């Protein structure tokens, strides 16, 4: 862990989406220095499934040693941003740091993404970041060491990162383009940088996307808080950078990254938009799974073919799986043993096999037959396959997550 230096004492940070997750972690790190935190988030009343409100976050920030100003802000509403900025300046005398953390996500293909979801992502991620930056900039320019930090990725033009969730990618790259433009526009006056995680970070959003057990493949929000702290304590000449958390922390002398892991030693899932990392982590995952099955011969027995996998799935069918899943899955496989296969976990006792399902599929998954076998034998995590572009999903994402839970139970039989 990166120690606090006290450099942010008395500084005022305006953080969007700071009621939980990464935003709150950055706030708490700065609060330990005695910073003032403006919690600009929309959760004033407790959410039915997500933890934390602007008021519970404020209590934690005060307990950590900072001063908190909770403000109800939906970054889609310009007037709410303006009101919160005015209140912050009136309360603390100015703004030194802006962290654009608020973000919306929908990992859906072009035809599956409803217009309201497109609008949400563009409004929150791009427009919200732009307007909050615009509103804070006149005050930031008066600060001795002003910073804008966007939680957005380096722009990777590999089509793989667009094909499965085009709207989301455009919206996140929009945040990154704000960094490119504003860093140059305000060079010498305000530092503008982007921060992105090397691996998946465990937040409430990740729980919803990845389902049960996903946390073992994630790091804690602390790693981003430490990296953000490191950036925000640098001089304003440090600008226009697209920073990966682990890379920066290694440069700062951090050697023990197990402290950031939810499950130390477990393979970590790469985050979006980082090609090489995805491939390396996939290899790491296979090495880890290989180590777990070291009782097998050194040469390792060949992977079961697709047909054998479906035979085992059919044999493992139970009314319990059908009752708890209530979904029909169609697999469009390429390569050897390619074609259409299905798992019906909706009709009576369930069924699985070659061809189209007996009823319309709720989820259609496309991937290579080799990766399919790896996925069903536990050597390739579905979430990792999806994020690295090996698996394409159309349809009900919630059901896709349910299938991953079932796979965890099936792996011992396969």
Beta strands, then each sheet from edge to edge (+ up, - down):
strand 1: 12-16
strand 2: 36-41
strand 3: 67-72
strand 4: 97-100
strand 5: 147-150
strand 6: 191-196
strand 7: 242-244
strand 8: 327-334
strand 9: 339-345
strand 10: 351-354
strand 11: 363-368
strand 12: 392-395
sheet 1: 3+ 2+ 1+ 4+ 5+ 6+ 7+
sheet 2: 10+ 9- 8+ 11+ 12-
end
